[in-house]
Structure formats: C-alpha cells, structure tokens
Amino acid sequence: MCFRLALALIGTTVFPSASLAQQTTPPTQALLATPNTCVALRQGRTCYSDIELQWQVANDAAYCIREETKQQPLHCWQGQRQGYIIVDFASPKAVRFELFPRASGEAIADTEVRVQWVYTNGQKKRRWRLF
C-alpha cells in the first residue's frame, strides 16, 4: 500500500497535469509596451515618453496597431509575424494599445501604458473668510 502511495506522489511531481503545462506555454499573440509606465511630475499633467510597442503572432498576415479609443491605426505591417514601432506617447492618463489583423479589425492582443506621478494633488485649496 505504501508503495502505491509513493508511486502516486512521484507521478504527480514528475508528470505535472496538462492544465499546468498549458498555463506555462506563452500566448501565440503578444503585444508588449516598453516602458509600460510613464512618469509625470504632477498629477493630472500630460506625461511624455517614447514607447516601444513590440508584437508577435503565429501566422503571417497584415497586422496593425492602434490606440483603443481610436480607429485610425498607428502603423501596419504586411505579411509579418512580428514587428515593432516607437510611439511618441503624450497623455495625462493610461492608454491601451491594440494589435489587430487588418482583415477583421478585431483586437487579438492589447497592452496598457500607465501614467504615474511624482507629486499628487493632495492639498486642498483653503479659502479664507472674514465673516
């Protein structure tokens, strides 16, 4: 009985389950932003940075990158499986970018560039009253 228990324990540690193996495989579509955080001096101010967007897919086709809130693509590639573009980032809030096949227009991968501040606007304005 102890022998069977030992075999069962060894089997689970040597041969992990299929669901664990599926979790560790990288996705076939990927879009990465470097850096993924832009730092502005004060809260609410526009953050400026050069962001590199890299993408990779499994099949050759025409792919484009756009901002999530805009329909106009930033750049498109023809018959590629990977690519990159450097974007002039200027925004006071986080922006999400999408990778999509030109044929369908539906996003297959996305990434977000967050905005953080050195100083937050935590101070409230105080108004003085005489009466």
Secondary structure, 3 states (H helix, E strand, C coil): CHHHHHHHHHHHHHCCCHHHHHHHCCCCCEEEEECCEEEEEECCCCEEEEEEEEEEEEEEEEEEEEECCCCCCCEEEEEEEEEEEEEEEEECCCEEEEEEECCCCCCCEEEEEEEEEEECCCCCCCCCCCC
